[in-house]
């Protein structure tokens, strides 16, 4: 509020319901007014003093009622605000009412201890107050996410897992303290939706490097479910520290088992593993993942001897609900997994359906299982073609030991597709045949294995057989509602059918299930982008970058969205920051063309064609389409089509391809790919 409000006569006129209370110091009145205008321009009702103070009412009472009846607070934070007792009292009141606080910070003034107490979970991104206009799109999106449970699966979803999920709050993008930077925001993380992005040759998104202090907590206004647990990566305590793949594998197996338990909220693997190697407290992790319990442990493996320790901790009081140490032989690893999962379920008093806790035992050969874990561990690191080949070798050796190992067959199919998709490794027809055979073997051995249906969906994806792929993806969701990957793909299929709201909803569910993964926000951004919701798309891309600042192609993707918003100067700034040089040149060509710098754009385009003609066929086609050189655009599209470039299915929804829409060759290409005609 503006400082120094006087006390008028007490009145019964209380403020009506509204979305946002805006808190600010009087020195920042102009910024606060701009914030109110931006939010109200997007349909969000604001309360701001002195504008909304009822004449003759008691000023302080009006403020209290306004804060209490708001859904969230926007704090305009500056040096003046940080020294204002009025602003401090407003923050204290809002947090006492468990309202989310969305903070727009204007300078680098140090915070008093009282402010740090209320805002200590935030990541501070500093900027100049002169650039506040750039922050408004993300501010709008952050407020929407803070006040609306949009990423929570609807309660009507007829599955046990999603019904449970509907009671929890998405932890990463709806936070008790949501911080919005004015400048310096970028995006990261490549959306992993196989249907819509160029996973054929995209470099893997690096592991997030955001410090633990930057992790945003779950919103305090909604109750964290009692029956919830995050499984953290078990620590490798082996003498040589060479069994990380095994300890990680045990953690992943437990996540997979517990995810399938009715009425138990379990964050996905990628979000739980986000904290690996970071100096983060259990309390911070629980807040970020919106869970009331954490399962942690260690593994010591020596030859055929195995020691596993595990403990279940209740976060709010640090109480050890359950702990156990298992000294077993390696052959007993599946029994240990079963016992740990059963103990967690018992301790949390979770109701069990359909025969109890899902059991492990994917194979009778521990040697085959060890090889499988080694293969799976490779996908969690920066992946090159040679790494994929090494994983394929591990899986082939595992299958020689146990030809009935269904999960190994499924993993083999996925690695075959991945190696071709990223690196065009091998002959297309041969890769499809080998991947199909492996997926069919997995399905034959276990028709109800989600991994097997996911593997078959990846084969259909490589073939661009959308209808068959959708059947498999929906089957994965029926068997495993907690599969974020399946949600990504299902989101893409809904988009194909023009069902934009469903597409966004499914992408939001993926964020809710796996909230600390940049890819999920990038996927959500894609759905917004295709739906024409460009402000929200930009905000989601920037949220992705907060998690993975150096992700390959992500400045490029943000620049793409900014070009669609007719902001070529901002797009050029993003293209210049692109870390993947394969996409930087073609991105520069796009932005420079939009700015009218034709000769500079020509040089950038020539560099892209000379160095990476077999990598960026589709983006080069976009450059020519925007130049209205339709013959060259179609020629490059045809090149992309011939190699099944993963960018091509994006064609119907790409606003930068609008110049092609009336060309009969454009519609012919859509028909060849079984994509919808507009």
C-alpha positions in Angstrom: 0.0 0.0 0.0 1.0 3.6 -0.2 2.6 4.6 3.1 1.1 6.9 5.7 -2.6 6.2 5.3 -4.7 8.2 7.7 -7.3 6.8 10.0 -10.8 7.8 9.0 -14.1 6.9 10.5 -14.9 3.2 11.1 -17.3 1.9 8.5 -18.8 -1.5 7.6 -17.9 -1.2 4.0 -15.4 -4.0 3.5 -13.6 -4.6 0.2 -15.2 -7.1 -2.1 -13.5 -10.2 -3.4 -10.5 -9.8 -5.6 -7.5 -11.7 -6.8 -4.5 -9.7 -5.8 -3.5 -7.2 -3.1 -0.7 -5.0 -4.3 1.8 -3.9 -1.6 4.3 -1.1 -2.3 6.1 1.9 -0.9 4.9 5.3 -1.9 8.1 6.0 -3.8 7.1 3.1 -6.2 3.6 4.3 -6.9 4.2 4.4 -10.7 5.4 0.9 -10.8 2.6 -0.4 -8.6 0.1 1.3 -10.9 1.7 -0.3 -13.9 1.5 -3.7 -12.1 -2.2 -3.2 -11.4 -2.9 -2.1 -15.0 -1.0 -5.2 -16.4 -2.9 -7.6 -14.1 -6.3 -6.1 -14.7 -5.6 -6.0 -18.4 -5.4 -9.8 -18.2 -8.7 -10.1 -16.2 -7.2 -10.3 -12.7 -9.0 -8.1 -10.2 -6.6 -6.1 -8.0 -6.9 -4.1 -4.8 -4.5 -1.2 -4.4 -4.5 1.7 -2.0 -5.5 4.5 -2.1 -7.6 3.8 -5.2 -9.7 1.1 -3.6 -10.0 2.5 -0.1 -13.7 3.2 0.7 -14.2 6.9 1.5 -14.8 7.5 5.1 -13.7 3.9 6.1 -11.0 3.1 8.7 -7.9 3.0 6.5 -6.0 0.2 8.5 -9.2 -1.9 8.7 -9.6 -1.6 4.9 -6.1 -2.9 4.4 -6.6 -5.8 6.7 -9.8 -6.9 5.1 -8.3 -6.4 1.6 -5.4 -8.6 2.4 -7.5 -11.3 4.0 -9.9 -11.5 1.1 -7.2 -11.6 -1.6 -6.0 -14.8 -3.2 -2.4 -13.5 -3.4 -0.2 -10.6 -2.8 2.1 -8.9 -5.3 4.9 -7.2 -3.5 6.8 -4.4 -5.3 10.1 -4.7 -3.5 12.6 -1.9 -3.5 14.9 -0.2 -1.0 12.0 2.0 0.1 9.7 -0.9 0.5 12.3 -2.8 2.5 12.5 0.0 5.1 8.7 0.5 5.3 7.0 -0.8 8.4 3.7 -0.6 6.6 4.9 -3.0 3.8 6.4 -5.3 6.4 3.1 -5.5 8.3 1.2 -6.3 5.0 3.6 -9.1 4.2 3.3 -10.5 7.7 -0.5 -10.4 7.4 -0.5 -12.1 4.0 1.8 -14.9 5.1 -0.2 -15.4 8.3 -3.2 -16.0 6.1 -1.2 -18.4 3.9 -1.5 -16.3 0.8 1.1 -16.7 -1.9 3.4 -13.7 -2.3 4.6 -12.8 -5.8 7.6 -10.5 -5.5 8.7 -8.1 -8.1 12.1 -6.8 -7.1 13.3 -3.5 -8.5 16.8 -3.1 -7.0 19.6 -4.8 -5.0 19.0 -3.2 -1.7 19.8 -5.5 1.2 16.8 -6.9 3.0 16.2 -6.4 6.7 16.1 -9.6 8.8 12.3 -9.3 9.2 11.9 -9.4 5.4 14.3 -12.3 5.0 12.2 -14.2 7.6 9.1 -14.0 5.4 10.9 -14.2 2.0 13.8 -16.6 2.8 12.7 -19.3 0.4 13.0 -17.1 -2.6 15.5 -16.8 -5.4 16.3 -13.2 -5.9 16.9 -12.1 -9.5 17.9 -8.4 -9.6 17.2 -5.8 -12.2 16.6 -2.2 -12.9 13.2 -0.7 -12.2 13.3 1.0 -15.6 12.7 -2.4 -17.3 9.6 -3.4 -15.5 7.6 -3.7 -18.7 9.6 -6.8 -19.6 8.5 -8.4 -16.4 4.8 -8.0 -16.9 4.2 -11.2 -19.0 5.9 -13.4 -16.4 4.2 -11.5 -13.5 0.8 -12.1 -15.0 1.6 -15.8 -15.5 3.1 -16.1 -12.0 0.0 -14.6 -10.4 -2.3 -16.9 -12.4 -0.3 -19.9 -11.3 -0.3 -18.7 -7.7 -4.0 -18.2 -7.4 -5.4 -21.0 -9.5 -4.7 -24.7 -9.0 -4.5 -25.1 -12.8 -1.8 -27.8 -12.8 -3.6 -30.1 -10.3 -5.2 -33.0 -12.0 -9.0 -32.6 -11.9 -10.7 -34.5 -9.1 -13.1 -36.1 -11.6 -10.2 -38.0 -13.3 -11.3 -41.6 -12.9 -8.0 -43.0 -11.7 -6.7 -43.7 -8.2 -3.4 -41.9 -8.8 -4.7 -38.7 -10.3 -7.6 -38.6 -7.8 -4.9 -38.5 -5.1 -2.9 -36.0 -7.0 -5.8 -33.6 -7.1 -5.4 -32.9 -3.4 -1.9 -31.6 -3.6 -0.4 -28.3 -4.7 2.0 -28.2 -7.7 5.3 -27.3 -5.9 7.5 -25.6 -8.4 5.3 -23.0 -10.1 2.8 -22.2 -7.4 4.8 -21.1 -4.4 4.4 -19.4 -1.1 6.9 -16.9 -2.4 7.0 -16.6 -6.1 9.8 -14.3 -7.3 9.6 -12.5 -10.6 12.8 -10.8 -12.0 12.4 -7.7 -14.0 15.2 -8.5 -16.5 17.8 -11.2 -17.1 15.2 -13.9 -17.4 15.8 -16.7 -19.9 14.5 -20.2 -20.7 16.0 -23.6 -20.6 15.2 -27.3 -20.9 14.1 -28.8 -24.2 10.5 -30.1 -24.2 10.8 -33.9 -24.4 7.4 -34.4 -26.1 8.4 -36.7 -28.9 5.6 -35.7 -31.1 6.3 -32.0 -31.2 9.9 -31.1 -31.0 13.1 -32.0 -32.7 14.3 -34.7 -30.4 16.0 -36.3 -33.4 19.1 -34.3 -33.0 18.6 -32.1 -29.9 21.4 -32.2 -27.4 20.3 -33.4 -24.0 19.3 -30.8 -21.5 22.1 -30.6 -18.8 21.4 -31.3 -15.2 19.9 -28.3 -13.5 22.4 -26.1 -11.7 20.1 -23.9 -9.7 21.4 -23.7 -6.1 19.4 -25.3 -3.3 18.5 -21.8 -2.0 16.8 -21.1 -5.2 14.3 -24.0 -4.9 10.8 -22.6 -4.5 8.6 -24.0 -1.9 5.1 -25.4 -2.1 2.3 -22.9 -1.6 1.3 -22.7 2.1 -2.3 -22.0 1.4 -3.1 -25.5 0.4 -2.6 -28.5 2.7 0.2 -30.9 1.8 -1.3 -34.4 1.8 -0.4 -36.6 4.7 0.0 -39.6 2.5 2.8 -38.3 0.4 6.5 -39.2 0.2 9.5 -38.2 -1.9 12.1 -41.0 -2.6 15.5 -39.4 -2.6 18.5 -40.9 -4.4 20.0 -43.5 -2.1 23.7 -42.8 -1.4 26.4 -45.1 -2.8 28.4 -46.2 0.3 30.5 -48.8 -1.5 34.2 -48.7 -0.9 35.1 -47.7 -4.4 32.1 -45.4 -4.9 31.4 -47.3 -8.2 27.9 -48.5 -7.5 26.0 -45.3 -8.1 24.1 -46.9 -10.9 22.9 -49.5 -8.4 21.9 -47.1 -5.6 20.2 -44.8 -8.1 18.4 -47.9 -9.6 17.1 -48.9 -6.2 15.7 -45.5 -5.7 14.0 -45.5 -9.1 12.5 -48.9 -8.5 11.0 -47.7 -5.2 9.6 -44.6 -6.9 8.1 -46.8 -9.6 6.5 -49.2 -7.1 5.2 -46.5 -4.8 3.8 -44.4 -7.6 1.4 -47.3 -8.4 0.0 -47.4 -4.8 -3.5 -46.1 -4.5 -3.9 -42.8 -2.7 -0.2 -42.2 -2.2 1.4 -39.0 -3.7 4.9 -39.7 -5.0 6.9 -37.1 -7.0 8.5 -38.4 -10.2 12.1 -39.5 -10.4 13.4 -36.5 -12.2 12.1 -34.1 -9.6 13.3 -36.2 -6.6 16.7 -36.6 -8.2 16.9 -32.8 -8.8 18.5 -32.4 -5.4 21.2 -35.0 -5.9 24.6 -33.6 -4.9 23.1 -30.3 -3.7 23.4 -29.0 -0.1 19.7 -28.8 0.6 17.8 -29.5 3.8 15.1 -32.1 4.0 12.6 -29.4 4.8 13.5 -27.5 1.6 13.1 -30.6 -0.5 9.8 -31.5 1.0 8.5 -27.9 0.4 9.6 -28.0 -3.2 8.1 -31.4 -3.9 4.9 -30.8 -1.8 5.3 -33.9 0.4 5.0 -34.6 4.1 7.5 -37.5 4.2 10.9 -38.2 2.7 12.4 -41.7 2.2 16.2 -41.7 2.1 18.9 -44.3 2.5 22.2 -45.8 1.4 23.5 -48.8 -0.4 26.8 -50.7 0.3 27.5 -53.4 -2.3 30.5 -55.6 -2.2 30.6 -58.6 -4.5 27.4 -60.6 -3.7 27.0 -58.9 -0.3 24.5 -56.0 0.1 23.7 -53.7 2.9 20.7 -51.3 2.4 19.6 -48.8 5.0 16.4 -46.9 4.6 14.5 -44.4 6.8 11.2 -42.7 6.5 11.2 -39.2 7.9 8.2 -37.0 8.7 9.3 -33.6 7.6 7.4 -31.2 9.9 8.9 -32.5 13.1 11.9 -34.5 11.9 10.5 -37.7 13.4 11.8 -41.0 12.0 8.6 -42.9 11.3 10.5 -46.0 10.3 14.0 -47.2 9.6 15.6 -50.5 8.8 18.9 -52.0 7.8 19.0 -55.0 5.5 22.1 -57.2 5.3 21.4 -59.6 2.4 22.9 -61.2 -0.7 22.6 -59.5 -4.0 20.1 -62.2 -5.1 17.7 -60.8 -2.5 17.6 -57.3 -3.9 14.0 -57.6 -5.1 12.8 -58.8 -1.7 14.5 -55.8 -0.1 12.7 -53.5 -2.5 9.4 -55.2 -1.7 10.0 -54.9 2.0 10.9 -51.2 1.9 7.9 -50.3 -0.2 5.6 -52.4 2.0 7.1 -50.7 5.2 6.5 -47.2 3.7 2.9 -48.1 2.8 2.3 -49.5 6.3 3.9 -46.6 8.1 1.8 -44.1 6.1 -1.4 -46.1 6.6 -2.2 -46.0 2.9 -5.2 -47.9 1.7 -4.2 -50.7 -0.7 -6.2 -51.8 -3.7 -5.8 -54.6 -6.2 -3.7 -56.9 -4.1 -1.4 -54.5 -2.3 2.0 -53.1 -3.1 3.2 -53.8 -6.6 6.1 -56.2 -6.4 9.5 -56.0 -8.0 11.2 -59.1 -9.5 11.4 -58.0 -13.2 13.9 -60.8 -13.8 15.2 -63.9 -12.1 18.8 -63.0 -13.0 20.5 -60.5 -10.8 23.4 -60.3 -13.4 20.8 -59.3 -16.0 19.3 -56.8 -13.7 22.6 -55.3 -12.9 23.3 -54.8 -16.6 19.8 -53.3 -17.0 20.5 -50.8 -14.3 23.8 -49.9 -15.9 22.0 -49.2 -19.2 19.3 -47.1 -17.5 21.9 -45.0 -15.6 23.3 -43.8 -18.9 20.1 -42.0 -19.8 20.5 -39.8 -16.7 23.7 -38.2 -17.9 24.7 -36.2 -21.0 24.0 -38.6 -23.8 26.1 -39.0 -26.9 25.6 -41.6 -29.6 28.4 -43.7 -28.2 26.7 -43.7 -24.8 23.4 -44.9 -26.4 25.4 -47.7 -28.2 26.9 -48.7 -24.8 23.5 -48.9 -23.2 22.2 -51.0 -26.1 25.2 -53.3 -25.5 24.4 -53.6 -21.8 20.7 -54.5 -22.7 21.7 -57.0 -25.3 23.9 -58.8 -22.8 21.1 -58.7 -20.2 18.7 -60.3 -22.6 21.2 -63.1 -23.4 21.1 -63.9 -19.7 17.3 -63.6 -19.5 15.4 -63.5 -22.8 12.2 -63.1 -20.8 13.2 -59.8 -19.2 10.4 -57.6 -20.5 11.7 -54.3 -19.2 15.0 -54.9 -20.8 13.3 -55.4 -24.2 11.3 -52.2 -23.7 14.4 -50.3 -22.8 16.2 -51.7 -25.8 13.4 -50.4 -28.1 13.5 -47.0 -26.6 17.3 -46.7 -26.9 17.1 -47.8 -30.5 14.6 -45.0 -31.2 16.5 -42.5 -29.1 19.8 -43.1 -30.8 18.3 -42.6 -34.2 16.1 -39.7 -33.0 19.0 -37.7 -31.6 21.9 -38.7 -33.8 20.4 -40.4 -36.9 22.5 -43.4 -36.0 21.8 -46.3 -38.3 19.5 -46.9 -41.3 16.0 -45.7 -40.7 14.2 -48.9 -41.9 16.6 -51.1 -39.9 16.2 -49.1 -36.8 12.4 -49.2 -37.0 12.5 -52.9 -37.6 14.8 -53.6 -34.6 12.9 -51.3 -32.3 9.6 -52.8 -33.3 10.8 -56.3 -32.6 12.1 -55.3 -29.2 8.8 -53.6 -28.3 6.7 -56.5 -29.5 8.8 -58.9 -27.4 8.2 -56.7 -24.3 4.5 -56.6 -24.9 4.3 -60.4 -25.6 6.1 -61.1 -22.3 4.1 -58.6 -20.2 1.0 -57.0 -21.9 0.3 -54.8 -18.8 3.8 -53.4 -18.6 3.7 -49.6 -19.0 7.3 -49.5 -20.3 6.3 -51.9 -23.1 3.5 -49.8 -24.3 5.7 -46.7 -24.0 8.3 -48.5 -26.1 5.8 -49.3 -28.8 4.5 -45.7 -28.8 8.1 -44.5 -29.4 8.3 -46.8 -32.5 5.0 -45.4 -33.8 6.3 -41.9 -33.2 9.4 -42.6 -35.3 7.0 -43.8 -38.1 4.7 -40.8 -37.6 1.8 -43.2 -37.1 -0.1 -40.8 -34.8 -3.3 -42.8 -34.3 -1.5 -46.0 -33.3 0.9 -44.0 -31.0 -2.0 -42.3 -29.3 -3.6 -45.7 -28.5 -0.3 -46.8 -26.9 0.1 -43.5 -25.0 -3.4 -43.7 -23.6 -2.7 -47.3 -22.6 0.4 -46.1 -20.7 -1.7 -43.5 -18.9 -4.3 -46.1 -18.0 -1.7 -48.4 -16.5 0.5 -45.6 -15.0 -1.3 -42.3 -14.5 1.9 -40.9 -13.0 3.9 -41.1 -16.3 4.9 -37.5 -17.1 6.3 -38.7 -20.5 2.9 -40.2 -21.4 1.2 -37.0 -20.4 3.5 -35.0 -22.7 2.7 -37.2 -25.6 -1.1 -37.2 -24.8 -0.9 -33.4 -24.6 0.5 -33.4 -28.1 -2.3 -35.6 -29.5 -5.0 -33.4 -28.0 -3.3 -30.5 -29.7 -3.3 -32.4 -33.0 -7.1 -32.7 -32.7 -7.4 -29.0 -32.0 -8.4 -29.7 -28.4 -6.2 -26.9 -27.0 -7.6 -26.8 -23.5 -7.1 -30.5 -23.0 -3.6 -30.2 -24.4 -2.7 -27.5 -21.9 -4.4 -29.4 -19.0 -2.3 -32.5 -19.7 0.9 -30.5 -19.9 0.0 -28.9 -16.6 -0.4 -32.3 -15.1 3.0 -33.3 -16.3 4.4 -30.2 -14.5 2.5 -31.2 -11.3 3.8 -34.8 -11.4 7.4 -33.7 -12.2 7.7 -30.1 -11.0 11.4 -29.5 -11.1 12.1 -30.4 -14.7 12.7 -27.7 -17.3 11.4 -30.0 -20.0 8.0 -30.0 -18.5 7.7 -26.3 -18.5 9.0 -26.2 -22.0 6.3 -28.7 -23.0 3.7 -26.5 -21.3 5.1 -23.5 -23.1 4.6 -25.3 -26.4 1.0 -26.0 -25.7 0.4 -22.4 -24.8 2.3 -21.3 -27.9 0.2 -23.5 -30.2 -2.9 -22.3 -28.5 -2.1 -18.7 -29.2 -1.5 -17.9 -25.5 1.9 -16.3 -26.2 2.3 -14.4 -22.9 1.9 -17.6 -20.9 4.1 -19.4 -23.4 6.9 -16.9 -22.7 6.5 -17.1 -19.0 6.6 -21.0 -19.1 9.8 -20.9 -21.2 11.4 -18.5 -18.7 10.4 -20.8 -15.9 12.1 -23.6 -17.7 15.3 -21.5 -17.9 15.2 -20.8 -14.2 15.7 -24.5 -13.8 18.2 -25.1 -16.5 19.9 -21.9 -17.6 22.2 -23.4 -20.2 19.8 -25.9 -21.9 20.4 -26.6 -25.5 18.0 -24.8 -28.0 16.1 -23.0 -25.2 17.1 -19.5 -25.9 16.3 -20.4 -29.5 12.8 -21.5 -28.5 12.2 -18.4 -26.5 13.4 -16.3 -29.4 10.9 -18.2 -31.6 8.1 -17.3 -29.3 9.2 -13.7 -29.1 9.2 -13.5 -32.9 5.6 -14.8 -32.9 4.9 -11.9 -30.5 6.5 -9.4 -33.0 9.4 -8.6 -30.6 12.4 -9.1 -32.9 14.9 -7.1 -30.8 14.1 -9.3 -27.8 14.2 -12.4 -30.0 17.7 -11.4 -31.3 18.9 -11.1 -27.7 17.8 -14.6 -27.0 19.2 -16.0 -30.2 22.6 -14.5 -29.4 22.6 -16.4 -26.1 21.7 -19.8 -27.6 24.3 -22.3 -26.3 23.8 -24.8 -29.1 25.7 -23.4 -32.1 23.7 -25.6 -34.5 20.6 -23.5 -33.8 22.3 -20.2 -33.0 23.0 -19.2 -36.6 19.6 -20.1 -37.9 18.0 -18.3 -35.0 20.1 -15.2 -35.7 19.0 -15.4 -39.4 15.3 -15.4 -38.3 15.7 -12.5 -35.9 17.9 -10.4 -38.1 15.5 -10.8 -41.0 12.7 -9.6 -38.7 14.7 -6.5 -37.9 15.4 -5.8 -41.6 19.1 -6.6 -41.4 19.1 -8.6 -44.6 22.9 -8.8 -45.2 23.6 -9.9 -41.6 20.8 -12.5 -41.9 22.2 -13.8 -45.1 25.6 -14.4 -43.5 24.0 -16.2 -40.5 21.9 -18.4 -42.8 24.8 -19.2 -45.1 26.7 -20.4 -42.0 23.8 -22.6 -40.8 23.5 -24.2 -44.3 27.2 -24.7 -44.6 27.7 -26.3 -41.2 24.5 -27.9 -40.2 22.3 -28.5 -43.2 21.6 -32.0 -42.0 20.5 -30.8 -38.6 18.3 -27.8 -38.9 16.3 -28.4 -42.1 13.0 -27.3 -40.6 14.3 -24.1 -39.0 16.0 -23.2 -42.3 12.7 -23.8 -44.0 11.1 -21.3 -41.5 13.7 -18.7 -42.5 12.8 -19.0 -46.2 9.0 -19.1 -45.4 9.4 -15.8 -43.6 11.3 -14.4 -46.6 8.3 -15.6 -48.7 10.7 -17.7 -50.8 8.2 -20.6 -50.8 10.1 -22.8 -53.2 13.2 -23.0 -51.0 11.0 -23.3 -47.9 9.2 -26.3 -49.4 12.5 -27.8 -50.5 13.9 -27.7 -47.0 10.7 -29.0 -45.6 10.9 -32.0 -47.9 14.5 -32.6 -46.7 13.2 -32.6 -43.2 10.4 -34.9 -44.1 12.7 -37.5 -45.7 14.7 -38.0 -42.5 11.6 -37.9 -40.2 12.9 -34.7 -38.6 11.0 -34.3 -35.3 10.4 -30.7 -35.9 8.1 -31.3 -38.9 4.9 -32.3 -37.0 5.0 -28.8 -35.5 4.2 -27.4 -38.9 0.4 -27.0 -38.5 0.8 -24.9 -35.4 3.8 -22.8 -36.2 2.8 -19.2 -36.6 6.1 -18.5 -38.4 5.0 -20.8 -41.2 1.9 -18.7 -42.0 3.2 -17.7 -45.4 3.1 -21.3 -46.6 -0.5 -22.0 -45.5 -2.1 -21.2 -48.9 0.5 -23.2 -50.9 -0.9 -26.5 -52.1 2.4 -28.2 -51.4 2.0 -27.3 -47.7 -1.3 -29.1 -47.5 0.1 -32.1 -49.5 2.8 -32.5 -46.9 0.3 -32.4 -44.1 -1.7 -35.1 -45.8 1.4 -37.3 -46.3 2.1 -37.0 -42.6 -1.5 -37.6 -41.5 -1.5 -34.2 -39.8 -4.7 -32.1 -39.6 -5.5 -29.7 -42.4 -6.6 -26.2 -41.1 
